[in-house]
Amino acid sequence: MYLLFDIGGTNMRIAVSHDGTALDNPVVRPTPPAFRDGLLLLEKTAKELSDGQKIDAVAGGIAGPMNRERTHLLTPPNMPLWANAPIKKAIEKAFSAPMFFENDAALAGLGEAVHGAGKGKRIVAYLTVSTGIGGARIVEERIDNNALGFEPGHQIVDASGKLCPTCAGGGILENLASGTATEKRFKKKPYDITDTAVWDELAQWLAFGLNNVTVLWSPDIIILGGPMVLKKPGIDVEDVRRHLKTILTIFPNPPEVVEASLGDFGGLYGALEFLKQQVALNK
């Protein structure tokens, strides 16, 4: 039996898989601020989902940059109390099983590339717009080789600060279009914002980011996930396409831009695929 998790700045999603193919009874829980409490919640939920049966291996993703050995988070902007905690060691000890650990957005991208909106595409660019903005490049159904990880939310799209003078923290994409940035700027939850002009502005900022993603990653398709896109009111993918068409002029045929199709559980599907890939590599 496999234990799978997807831990973001707001929620953690947890499931088990008995057969290595399907997710069994995935659940969503609020993410505790501190790693110790998060580990206790993971243990408690795993015990409930597995009916106390032995866990053979664990795989999952957590939001934020991690060290090269994939054992702990370095500077997670939305989960500061998880920084430098011995995540891999603690989880392997808790379950007496090997644990394979990646960035949460990278695993969501892998899930979409293998089982979702990117199925059949060779190069997939995935971005999630949520508490923060993350993403990854998936090539031939594998997370692309990298030294430091992928952080497309931290690309600079407004170096002068003129695009959004009221946005805090500098002109990176995450400070312009994420859920956290939107709530700080408008003093209300994003789902309470009904002004379509606001959402169109966010779509334009996201399109600036996708211009950079396209010229640097050269994807066949761009998949957008996360509650800021998938829930309504939210960023309309059609508006993103419209803005991108006017911004991205170097390529006459830009990549297709689509919504993620696996909903809340793309990261869990990606974790399952990642686990199977890692187990095969370690045989």
C-alpha positions as CSV (number, residue, x, y, z in Angstrom):
1,M,0.0,0.0,0.0
2,Y,1.2,3.5,-0.9
3,L,0.7,6.7,1.0
4,L,0.5,9.9,-1.1
5,F,0.3,13.5,0.0
6,D,0.2,17.0,-1.6
7,I,0.8,19.8,0.9
8,G,0.3,23.4,0.0
9,G,0.3,26.6,2.0
10,T,-3.5,26.3,2.7
11,N,-4.5,22.7,2.4
12,M,-2.9,19.2,2.5
13,R,-4.4,16.4,0.4
14,I,-3.8,12.8,1.4
15,A,-4.7,9.4,-0.1
16,V,-3.6,5.8,-0.2
17,S,-3.4,3.5,-3.1
18,H,-3.8,-0.2,-2.7
19,D,-3.1,-1.2,-6.3
20,G,-0.6,1.5,-7.4
21,T,-3.1,2.8,-10.0
22,A,-6.1,4.4,-8.3
23,L,-6.4,6.9,-5.4
24,D,-8.5,5.5,-2.5
25,N,-10.6,8.0,-0.6
26,P,-8.5,11.1,-1.0
27,V,-9.2,13.7,1.7
28,V,-8.4,17.4,2.2
29,R,-7.2,18.9,5.5
30,P,-6.0,22.4,6.5
31,T,-2.2,22.6,6.5
32,P,-0.9,23.2,10.0
33,P,1.5,26.1,10.4
34,A,4.3,23.9,11.9
35,F,5.9,20.8,10.4
36,R,5.6,18.8,13.7
37,D,1.8,19.3,13.7
38,G,1.7,18.5,9.9
39,L,3.5,15.2,10.5
40,L,1.1,14.2,13.3
41,L,-1.9,15.0,11.0
42,L,-0.4,13.0,8.2
43,E,0.2,10.0,10.5
44,K,-3.4,10.2,11.9
45,T,-5.0,10.5,8.5
46,A,-2.9,7.7,7.0
47,K,-3.9,5.4,9.8
48,E,-7.6,6.2,9.1
49,L,-7.3,5.7,5.3
50,S,-5.2,2.5,5.5
51,D,-7.2,0.9,8.3
52,G,-3.9,0.4,10.1
53,Q,-2.4,-1.7,7.3
54,K,1.4,-1.3,6.6
55,I,2.5,1.4,4.3
56,D,5.1,0.1,1.8
57,A,6.2,3.5,0.4
58,V,5.4,7.2,0.7
59,A,5.5,9.9,-1.9
60,G,4.4,13.5,-2.0
61,G,5.0,17.1,-2.7
62,I,5.3,20.2,-0.5
63,A,5.2,23.8,-1.5
64,G,8.5,25.6,-1.7
65,P,12.1,25.2,-2.8
66,M,14.0,22.3,-1.4
67,N,17.6,21.2,-1.1
68,R,19.2,19.2,-3.9
69,E,19.1,15.9,-2.0
70,R,15.3,16.4,-1.7
71,T,15.3,15.9,2.1
72,H,13.9,19.2,3.4
73,L,12.5,22.6,2.4
74,L,14.8,25.6,2.3
75,T,12.8,28.9,2.2
76,P,9.1,28.1,1.7
77,P,7.5,31.6,1.5
78,N,4.1,30.5,2.6
79,M,5.1,27.8,5.1
80,P,8.0,29.4,7.1
81,L,7.7,27.0,10.0
82,W,8.4,24.0,7.7
83,A,11.8,25.4,6.7
84,N,14.8,23.1,7.4
85,A,12.6,20.5,9.2
86,P,13.9,17.0,8.6
87,I,10.9,16.1,6.5
88,K,12.2,13.0,4.6
89,K,13.9,11.5,7.7
90,A,10.9,12.1,9.9
91,I,8.4,10.7,7.5
92,E,10.5,7.6,6.8
93,K,10.9,7.0,10.5
94,A,7.1,7.5,11.2
95,F,6.1,4.9,8.6
96,S,9.1,2.7,8.5
97,A,9.0,3.0,4.7
98,P,11.0,4.8,2.0
99,M,9.7,8.3,1.1
100,F,10.1,10.2,-2.2
101,F,9.8,13.9,-2.0
102,E,9.3,16.7,-4.6
103,N,7.9,20.1,-5.0
104,D,4.1,20.1,-4.9
105,A,3.6,22.0,-8.2
106,A,6.0,19.7,-10.0
107,L,4.0,16.7,-8.9
108,A,0.7,18.3,-10.0
109,G,2.3,19.0,-13.3
110,L,3.4,15.4,-13.6
111,G,-0.1,14.2,-12.8
112,E,-1.6,16.4,-15.5
113,A,1.0,15.4,-18.0
114,V,0.4,11.7,-17.5
115,H,-3.2,11.5,-16.6
116,G,-4.8,14.9,-17.3
117,A,-4.9,17.8,-19.7
118,G,-1.4,17.2,-21.0
119,K,-1.7,13.5,-21.8
120,G,0.0,12.7,-25.1
121,K,2.0,16.0,-25.2
122,R,5.8,15.7,-25.1
123,I,6.6,18.9,-23.3
124,V,4.2,20.3,-20.7
125,A,4.5,23.5,-18.8
126,Y,2.3,23.5,-15.7
127,L,1.6,26.5,-13.4
128,T,-0.6,26.5,-10.4
129,V,-2.1,29.8,-9.1
130,S,-3.0,29.3,-5.5
131,T,-1.7,30.7,-2.2
132,G,1.4,31.3,-4.2
133,I,2.4,30.4,-7.8
134,G,4.4,27.3,-8.6
135,G,5.0,25.2,-11.6
136,A,7.3,22.9,-13.5
137,R,8.4,21.6,-16.9
138,I,7.5,18.0,-17.7
139,V,9.2,16.3,-20.5
140,E,8.1,12.9,-21.8
141,E,6.1,12.2,-18.6
142,R,8.9,13.0,-16.3
143,I,9.8,16.1,-14.3
144,D,12.5,17.7,-16.3
145,N,16.1,17.5,-15.0
146,N,17.0,20.5,-12.9
147,A,19.6,21.6,-10.3
148,L,17.5,23.9,-8.1
149,G,13.9,23.1,-8.9
150,F,11.4,25.3,-10.7
151,E,9.9,28.5,-9.3
152,P,8.0,30.3,-12.1
153,G,6.1,32.3,-9.6
154,H,9.4,34.1,-8.7
155,Q,10.1,35.4,-12.3
156,I,10.2,39.2,-12.4
157,V,7.4,40.5,-14.7
158,D,7.4,44.1,-13.4
159,A,10.9,45.3,-12.7
160,S,9.9,49.0,-12.6
161,G,7.0,48.5,-10.3
162,K,4.8,50.6,-12.6
163,L,2.5,47.7,-13.6
164,C,1.1,47.5,-10.0
165,P,2.3,50.3,-7.7
166,T,0.1,49.0,-4.9
167,C,1.3,45.4,-5.0
168,A,3.6,44.6,-2.1
169,G,6.9,42.7,-2.2
170,G,8.2,43.6,-5.7
171,G,7.3,42.8,-9.2
172,I,7.5,39.0,-9.3
173,L,4.6,37.1,-10.7
174,E,3.6,35.6,-7.3
175,N,3.3,39.1,-5.8
176,L,1.0,40.2,-8.7
177,A,-1.4,37.3,-9.4
178,S,-1.4,34.8,-6.5
179,G,-4.3,34.4,-4.0
180,T,-2.2,35.8,-1.2
181,A,-1.3,38.9,-3.2
182,T,-4.9,39.5,-4.3
183,E,-6.2,39.2,-0.8
184,K,-3.6,41.7,0.5
185,R,-4.3,44.2,-2.2
186,F,-8.1,44.1,-2.1
187,K,-8.6,43.3,1.6
188,K,-11.0,40.5,0.8
189,K,-10.8,36.8,-0.1
190,P,-10.4,36.3,-3.8
191,Y,-13.7,34.3,-4.0
192,D,-15.5,37.4,-2.8
193,I,-14.2,39.6,-5.6
194,T,-16.9,39.9,-8.3
195,D,-15.4,42.8,-10.3
196,T,-14.5,41.2,-13.7
197,A,-12.0,44.0,-14.3
198,V,-9.9,42.7,-11.4
199,W,-9.9,39.2,-12.8
200,D,-9.0,40.5,-16.3
201,E,-6.1,42.4,-14.8
202,L,-4.9,39.2,-13.0
203,A,-5.2,37.3,-16.3
204,Q,-3.0,39.9,-18.0
205,W,-0.3,39.6,-15.3
206,L,-0.4,35.8,-15.7
207,A,-0.1,36.2,-19.4
208,F,3.1,38.2,-19.0
209,G,4.4,35.2,-16.9
210,L,3.3,32.7,-19.6
211,N,5.2,34.7,-22.2
212,N,8.4,34.1,-20.3
213,V,7.5,30.4,-19.7
214,T,6.9,30.0,-23.4
215,V,10.2,31.6,-24.6
216,L,12.3,29.8,-22.0
217,W,10.6,26.3,-21.7
218,S,9.2,26.0,-25.3
219,P,6.2,23.8,-24.3
220,D,3.7,22.0,-26.5
221,I,1.0,23.0,-24.0
222,I,0.6,25.2,-20.9
223,I,-1.7,23.9,-18.2
224,L,-3.1,26.2,-15.5
225,G,-4.3,24.8,-12.2
226,G,-5.0,26.0,-8.7
227,P,-8.1,27.6,-7.1
228,M,-7.4,31.1,-8.5
229,V,-8.0,29.6,-12.0
230,L,-10.3,26.6,-11.4
231,K,-12.8,28.1,-9.0
232,K,-15.2,30.9,-9.9
233,P,-15.0,33.8,-9.7
234,G,-11.4,33.4,-10.9
235,I,-8.9,34.0,-13.6
236,D,-10.6,33.1,-16.9
237,V,-8.3,31.0,-19.1
238,E,-9.8,32.6,-22.2
239,D,-8.8,36.0,-20.9
240,V,-5.2,34.7,-20.4
241,R,-5.2,33.4,-24.0
242,R,-6.4,36.8,-25.3
243,H,-3.7,38.7,-23.4
244,L,-1.0,36.2,-24.3
245,K,-1.8,36.5,-28.0
246,T,-1.0,40.2,-27.9
247,I,2.1,39.8,-25.7
248,L,3.8,36.8,-27.3
249,T,4.7,37.9,-30.8
250,I,7.9,36.0,-31.5
251,F,6.1,32.7,-32.2
252,P,3.3,32.7,-34.8
253,N,1.7,29.6,-33.3
254,P,1.9,29.9,-29.5
255,P,1.3,26.8,-27.3
256,E,-2.2,25.9,-26.3
257,V,-3.3,27.2,-22.9
258,V,-5.8,25.0,-21.0
259,E,-7.2,24.4,-17.5
260,A,-6.0,21.5,-15.4
261,S,-8.4,18.6,-15.6
262,L,-7.6,16.6,-12.5
263,G,-9.0,19.2,-10.1
264,D,-7.8,19.2,-6.5
265,F,-6.1,15.8,-6.8
266,G,-3.6,16.4,-9.6
267,G,-0.7,16.4,-7.1
268,L,-1.8,13.1,-5.7
269,Y,-1.9,11.5,-9.1
270,G,1.6,13.0,-9.8
271,A,2.8,11.7,-6.4
272,L,1.7,8.2,-7.4
273,E,3.4,8.4,-10.8
274,F,6.5,9.8,-9.2
275,L,6.6,7.0,-6.6
276,K,6.3,4.3,-9.3
277,Q,9.1,6.0,-11.3
278,Q,11.4,6.2,-8.3
279,V,10.7,2.6,-7.2
280,A,11.6,1.4,-10.7
281,L,14.8,3.4,-10.7
282,N,15.9,2.0,-7.3
283,K,15.2,-1.7,-8.2
